[in-house]
Amino acid sequence: MFPFIVAGLVVVADQVTKALAAAKLRPEESVPVLGNLLSFSLVENTGASFGLFKSQTFILVSVSVIAIIFIVFYLTKKTPGLYLPFALILGGACGNLIDRLRFGYVVDFIDLHWWPVFNVADSCITVGSFILFFVILRKKDVSRPV
């Protein structure tokens, strides 16, 4: 149950922050938050990470659905050591899938200026992937909590 609660919280945080960004920012507008370090810039991203697969909504939706099904299936196998990373990835994938199905693009707004603009879902997918990578790298017994 824990991973699905975490994934749900990720989806809520992602969708709320995207709604706020869409309500408060104009497309391509950049509002400085921390000087030159961080701005909020509304971007309608029709692609995947780093602008790959632009305007390939069907492919991106299909890959997202397959990934979500795989993660949900995996989480039912009771591997607590992987609950957190898979919950973060699941929540992020669901948050971006919601955007693709609603708008045909993903709302991105966090702008570090030296990295492509991203959102909360992207951050959770990235953090979850890094945790998963390090758990696998350490070859830790994944049947125990991390």
C-alpha positions as CSV (number, residue, x, y, z in Angstrom):
1,M,0.0,0.0,0.0
2,F,2.9,2.4,0.8
3,P,4.2,2.7,-2.7
4,F,0.8,3.5,-4.1
5,I,0.3,6.2,-1.4
6,V,3.7,7.7,-2.4
7,A,2.8,7.5,-6.1
8,G,-0.5,9.2,-5.4
9,L,1.1,12.0,-3.5
10,V,3.6,12.5,-6.4
11,V,0.7,12.8,-8.9
12,V,-1.1,15.3,-6.7
13,A,2.0,17.4,-6.1
14,D,2.8,17.3,-9.8
15,Q,-0.7,18.2,-11.0
16,V,-1.1,21.0,-8.5
17,T,2.2,22.6,-9.3
18,K,1.6,22.3,-13.1
19,A,-1.9,23.9,-12.6
20,L,-0.3,26.8,-10.7
21,A,2.4,27.3,-13.3
22,A,-0.2,27.2,-16.1
23,A,-2.4,29.7,-14.2
24,K,0.3,32.1,-13.3
25,L,2.8,32.0,-16.2
26,R,2.4,32.7,-19.9
27,P,4.0,30.3,-22.4
28,E,7.8,31.0,-22.8
29,E,7.7,33.6,-20.0
30,S,10.5,33.3,-17.5
31,V,10.1,34.5,-13.9
32,P,13.3,34.6,-11.8
33,V,13.0,32.9,-8.5
34,L,16.6,32.6,-7.3
35,G,18.5,35.0,-9.5
36,N,20.2,33.2,-12.4
37,L,20.0,29.9,-10.6
38,L,16.2,29.1,-10.9
39,S,13.3,30.5,-12.8
40,F,9.8,29.4,-13.6
41,S,9.3,29.2,-17.4
42,L,6.1,27.7,-18.8
43,V,6.9,25.2,-21.6
44,E,4.5,22.9,-23.5
45,N,6.7,19.8,-24.1
46,T,5.4,17.6,-26.9
47,G,8.5,15.3,-26.6
48,A,10.2,13.2,-24.0
49,S,13.4,13.9,-22.1
50,F,15.8,16.3,-23.8
51,G,13.3,17.0,-26.6
52,L,13.4,13.4,-27.9
53,F,10.3,12.1,-29.9
54,K,8.7,15.6,-30.3
55,S,5.0,15.3,-31.3
56,Q,5.0,11.5,-30.9
57,T,2.2,11.5,-28.4
58,F,0.9,8.0,-29.3
59,I,4.4,6.4,-28.8
60,L,5.0,8.3,-25.6
61,V,1.5,7.4,-24.2
62,S,2.1,3.8,-25.2
63,V,5.5,3.6,-23.5
64,S,4.1,5.3,-20.4
65,V,1.2,2.8,-20.1
66,I,3.5,-0.2,-20.5
67,A,5.9,1.2,-17.9
68,I,3.0,1.9,-15.5
69,I,1.7,-1.6,-15.9
70,F,5.1,-3.1,-15.4
71,I,5.7,-1.1,-12.2
72,V,2.3,-1.8,-10.7
73,F,2.8,-5.6,-11.4
74,Y,6.3,-5.4,-9.9
75,L,5.1,-3.6,-6.8
76,T,2.6,-6.4,-6.2
77,K,5.5,-8.8,-5.9
78,K,6.4,-7.5,-2.4
79,T,9.9,-6.2,-2.8
80,P,10.0,-3.5,-0.1
81,G,13.6,-2.5,-0.9
82,L,12.3,-1.2,-4.2
83,Y,9.1,0.4,-3.1
84,L,10.3,4.0,-2.9
85,P,12.1,4.2,-6.2
86,F,9.3,2.5,-8.1
87,A,6.7,4.6,-6.3
88,L,8.5,7.8,-7.4
89,I,8.8,6.6,-11.0
90,L,5.2,5.4,-11.0
91,G,3.9,8.7,-9.7
92,G,6.0,10.7,-12.1
93,A,5.0,8.5,-15.1
94,C,1.3,8.9,-14.1
95,G,1.6,12.7,-13.7
96,N,3.1,13.1,-17.2
97,L,0.7,10.7,-18.7
98,I,-2.2,12.7,-17.4
99,D,-0.8,15.8,-19.2
100,R,-0.3,13.9,-22.4
101,L,-3.8,12.6,-22.4
102,R,-5.4,15.9,-21.4
103,F,-3.3,18.3,-23.5
104,G,-1.2,16.4,-25.9
105,Y,1.9,17.7,-24.2
106,V,3.5,17.8,-20.8
107,V,3.6,21.1,-18.8
108,D,7.2,21.9,-17.7
109,F,8.1,24.9,-15.7
110,I,11.2,24.5,-13.5
111,D,14.1,26.2,-15.3
112,L,17.6,25.9,-14.1
113,H,19.0,27.6,-17.2
114,W,21.7,25.0,-17.7
115,W,19.3,22.0,-18.0
116,P,16.1,21.5,-20.0
117,V,12.9,22.8,-18.3
118,F,11.2,20.1,-16.3
119,N,8.5,19.5,-13.7
120,V,7.8,17.6,-10.4
121,A,7.0,14.4,-12.2
122,D,10.3,14.5,-14.1
123,S,12.2,15.1,-10.8
124,C,10.5,12.1,-9.2
125,I,11.3,9.9,-12.1
126,T,14.9,11.0,-12.0
127,V,15.3,10.6,-8.3
128,G,13.5,7.2,-8.3
129,S,15.8,6.0,-11.2
130,F,18.9,7.1,-9.3
131,I,17.8,5.3,-6.1
132,L,17.0,2.2,-8.2
133,F,20.3,2.4,-9.9
134,F,22.3,2.6,-6.6
135,V,20.2,-0.2,-5.0
136,I,21.0,-2.4,-7.9
137,L,24.6,-1.3,-8.1
138,R,25.1,-2.1,-4.4
139,K,23.5,-5.5,-5.0
140,K,21.7,-5.0,-1.8
141,D,19.1,-7.6,-0.8
142,V,16.0,-5.9,-2.3
143,S,13.6,-8.0,-0.1
144,R,14.6,-5.8,2.8
145,P,13.6,-2.1,3.1
146,V,16.2,0.4,1.9
